[in-house]
Amino acid sequence: SFFCIPQRDDLSPPALFHGLYIASKHDICQKYMGKYAVIFCDFKNITGGSWEEMFASFRVMVSNLYKEWYQYLGDSLDPEEKRFFDSIRLNTAVEYWIHSLNQLTGFLAQKCGRKVMVFIDEYEAPNNRAYELDFFDKVPTVFFGGVLLMLLKTNADLEYALLTGVTPVKAGWYRGVNNIAAHALDEHNSIFAGMVMFTEPDVLRLRTLSKVSHP
């Protein structure tokens, strides 16, 4: 990751992005490259044939996130924080799961001395799955009205959060969450237009390299 503080055997960001266009932007690199703790969640892994199975898969996902940051946080946690952290990491906590992602941003911000970035892919997957299997009533309350509300609203340890998905944001999903800006990638006036997969210069270069003529 461009932003993420490298861990263990990770390549350093300068080595990883060497030779790419972004590496020539020295002011951006100096300010952002490898400076942040980044939490990445893929909500498509939150699945199951019932609400109980879905919530269990959410617990596994969060437990794995805590394991990912276990070595980095090291002895920076006090005894009470360590007990909470281990209960989530070992998936033994009886409660507090709604607070788990919010609390992880706090632990990481405390350790690295700056706010944390959060990227969530397929944010709408649990809702869609629950709707298909007819247990939709519980999902928005827990994930959108609980986990994400705690994570995104008035979180002093959050620098930036990016949620991506293929389903348009539904009215009421983020009730109570401030400063949400929706950007459709297929809209010409979107600030992210042209930033999916390959850029236009990339496409032209690939076309030339593959010797495929424009139809």
C-alpha positions as CSV (number, residue, x, y, z in Angstrom):
1,S,0.0,0.0,0.0
2,F,1.2,3.5,-0.8
3,F,0.0,4.9,2.5
4,C,0.6,2.0,4.8
5,I,3.5,1.7,7.3
6,P,5.4,-1.4,6.2
7,Q,5.4,-4.3,8.5
8,R,7.7,-7.3,9.0
9,D,8.9,-8.5,5.6
10,D,6.9,-6.0,3.5
11,L,8.7,-4.1,0.8
12,S,9.3,-0.5,1.7
13,P,6.9,1.9,-0.2
14,P,9.8,3.6,-2.0
15,A,10.9,0.2,-3.3
16,L,7.4,-0.9,-4.2
17,F,6.5,2.2,-6.1
18,H,9.9,2.9,-7.7
19,G,9.7,3.8,-11.3
20,L,6.0,4.6,-11.2
21,Y,4.5,8.0,-12.0
22,I,3.5,8.6,-8.4
23,A,7.1,8.2,-7.3
24,S,8.0,11.4,-9.2
25,K,5.6,13.4,-7.1
26,H,8.1,14.0,-4.3
27,D,5.9,16.3,-2.2
28,I,3.1,13.8,-2.1
29,C,5.5,10.9,-1.4
30,Q,7.2,12.8,1.4
31,K,3.8,13.7,3.0
32,Y,1.9,10.4,2.6
33,M,4.0,7.5,1.5
34,G,4.4,4.8,4.2
35,K,3.2,7.2,6.9
36,Y,-0.2,5.8,8.0
37,A,-1.6,2.7,9.6
38,V,-4.2,1.5,7.1
39,I,-7.0,-0.8,8.0
40,F,-8.3,-2.8,5.0
41,C,-11.6,-4.7,5.3
42,D,-13.3,-6.8,2.5
43,F,-16.9,-7.1,3.5
44,K,-17.6,-9.7,0.8
45,N,-16.1,-12.1,3.3
46,I,-18.9,-11.4,5.7
47,T,-21.3,-14.1,4.5
48,G,-23.4,-17.0,5.7
49,G,-26.8,-18.6,5.4
50,S,-28.2,-17.1,8.6
51,W,-27.6,-14.0,10.7
52,E,-25.7,-16.1,13.2
53,E,-23.3,-17.4,10.5
54,M,-22.9,-13.9,9.1
55,F,-22.0,-12.3,12.4
56,A,-19.6,-15.2,13.1
57,S,-17.8,-14.5,9.8
58,F,-17.6,-10.8,10.8
59,R,-15.9,-11.8,14.0
60,V,-13.4,-13.9,12.1
61,M,-12.6,-11.0,9.8
62,V,-12.1,-8.6,12.7
63,S,-10.1,-11.1,14.6
64,N,-7.7,-11.5,11.6
65,L,-7.3,-7.7,11.4
66,Y,-6.2,-7.7,15.1
67,K,-3.8,-10.5,14.4
68,E,-2.4,-8.5,11.5
69,W,-1.5,-5.6,13.8
70,Y,-0.5,-7.6,16.8
71,Q,3.3,-7.5,16.3
72,Y,3.2,-3.8,15.3
73,L,1.3,-2.7,18.4
74,G,3.6,-4.8,20.6
75,D,3.8,-3.5,24.2
76,S,2.2,-0.2,23.4
77,L,-1.1,-1.3,25.0
78,D,-1.7,-1.0,28.7
79,P,-3.0,-4.1,30.6
80,E,-6.7,-3.2,30.1
81,E,-6.3,-2.4,26.4
82,K,-4.3,-5.7,26.0
83,R,-7.1,-7.7,27.5
84,F,-9.6,-6.1,25.1
85,F,-7.2,-6.5,22.2
86,D,-6.6,-10.2,22.9
87,S,-10.3,-11.0,23.4
88,I,-10.9,-9.8,19.8
89,R,-7.7,-11.2,18.4
90,L,-8.5,-14.7,19.8
91,N,-12.2,-14.3,19.0
92,T,-13.2,-15.0,22.6
93,A,-15.0,-11.7,23.3
94,V,-18.7,-12.0,24.3
95,E,-19.5,-8.4,23.5
96,Y,-17.9,-5.2,22.2
97,W,-17.7,-6.4,18.6
98,I,-19.6,-3.3,17.5
99,H,-16.8,-1.2,18.9
100,S,-14.0,-3.4,17.5
101,L,-13.0,-1.5,14.4
102,N,-13.4,1.9,16.1
103,Q,-11.1,0.7,18.9
104,L,-8.5,-0.6,16.5
105,T,-8.1,2.8,15.0
106,G,-7.5,4.2,18.5
107,F,-4.8,1.6,19.3
108,L,-3.1,2.3,16.0
109,A,-3.3,6.1,16.2
110,Q,-1.9,5.9,19.7
111,K,1.1,3.8,18.5
112,C,2.0,5.7,15.3
113,G,1.2,9.2,16.5
114,R,-1.2,10.1,13.7
115,K,-4.7,9.3,12.5
116,V,-5.6,6.1,10.7
117,M,-6.9,5.4,7.2
118,V,-9.7,2.8,6.6
119,F,-10.5,1.2,3.3
120,I,-13.6,-1.0,3.1
121,D,-14.3,-3.0,-0.1
122,E,-17.8,-4.2,-1.1
123,Y,-19.3,-2.4,1.9
124,E,-22.8,-3.4,0.8
125,A,-22.2,-7.2,0.5
126,P,-23.7,-8.1,4.0
127,N,-26.9,-6.2,3.2
128,N,-27.3,-7.7,-0.2
129,R,-26.7,-11.2,1.1
130,A,-29.1,-10.8,4.0
131,Y,-31.8,-9.4,1.7
132,E,-31.5,-12.5,-0.6
133,L,-31.8,-14.9,2.4
134,D,-34.5,-13.0,4.2
135,F,-32.8,-11.9,7.4
136,F,-32.2,-8.3,6.3
137,D,-33.8,-6.8,9.4
138,K,-30.7,-7.3,11.7
139,V,-27.9,-6.3,9.3
140,P,-28.3,-2.6,8.9
141,T,-28.7,-2.1,12.6
142,V,-25.5,-3.9,13.5
143,F,-23.2,-3.1,10.5
144,F,-24.4,0.3,9.4
145,G,-26.1,1.6,12.6
146,G,-23.4,0.0,14.8
147,V,-20.0,-1.0,13.5
148,L,-19.7,1.7,10.8
149,L,-21.5,4.4,12.8
150,M,-18.9,3.9,15.6
151,L,-16.1,3.8,13.1
152,L,-17.0,6.8,11.0
153,K,-18.9,9.3,13.1
154,T,-16.9,11.6,15.4
155,N,-13.9,9.3,15.4
156,A,-11.0,11.5,16.4
157,D,-8.5,8.8,15.3
158,L,-9.8,8.6,11.7
159,E,-7.9,10.5,9.0
160,Y,-9.9,9.2,6.0
161,A,-12.3,6.4,5.1
162,L,-13.1,5.0,1.7
163,L,-15.9,2.6,1.1
164,T,-16.3,1.0,-2.3
165,G,-19.1,-1.1,-3.8
166,V,-21.3,-1.7,-6.8
167,T,-24.7,-1.0,-5.2
168,P,-25.7,2.7,-4.9
169,V,-26.0,4.0,-1.3
170,K,-29.5,3.5,0.0
171,A,-31.4,6.2,1.9
172,G,-31.1,5.6,5.6
173,W,-28.1,3.2,5.5
174,Y,-25.8,5.8,7.0
175,R,-28.3,7.7,9.2
176,G,-26.3,9.5,11.8
177,V,-23.0,9.4,9.9
178,N,-21.7,12.8,8.9
179,N,-19.6,14.0,5.9
180,I,-20.4,11.0,3.5
181,A,-19.7,11.9,-0.1
182,A,-20.9,9.4,-2.8
183,H,-19.1,9.2,-6.1
184,A,-20.3,7.1,-9.0
185,L,-17.4,5.9,-11.1
186,D,-19.6,5.8,-14.2
187,E,-20.5,9.4,-14.1
188,H,-18.5,11.7,-16.3
189,N,-18.3,14.5,-13.7
190,S,-17.1,12.2,-10.8
191,I,-13.8,13.1,-9.3
192,F,-12.9,9.4,-9.7
193,A,-13.9,9.1,-13.4
194,G,-11.2,7.4,-15.4
195,M,-9.5,6.0,-12.3
196,V,-10.8,2.5,-12.4
197,M,-8.3,-0.2,-13.4
198,F,-6.2,1.4,-16.1
199,T,-5.9,5.1,-16.9
200,E,-6.4,6.3,-20.5
201,P,-2.6,6.5,-21.1
202,D,-2.2,3.0,-19.8
203,V,-4.9,1.7,-22.2
204,L,-3.2,3.5,-25.2
205,R,0.1,2.1,-24.2
206,L,-1.2,-1.4,-23.8
207,R,-3.0,-1.2,-27.1
208,T,0.3,-0.2,-28.8
209,L,2.2,-3.0,-27.1
210,S,-0.3,-5.6,-28.1
211,K,-0.5,-4.2,-31.6
212,V,-4.3,-4.1,-31.5
213,S,-5.7,-1.5,-33.8
214,H,-8.5,0.8,-32.7
215,P,-11.8,-0.5,-34.2
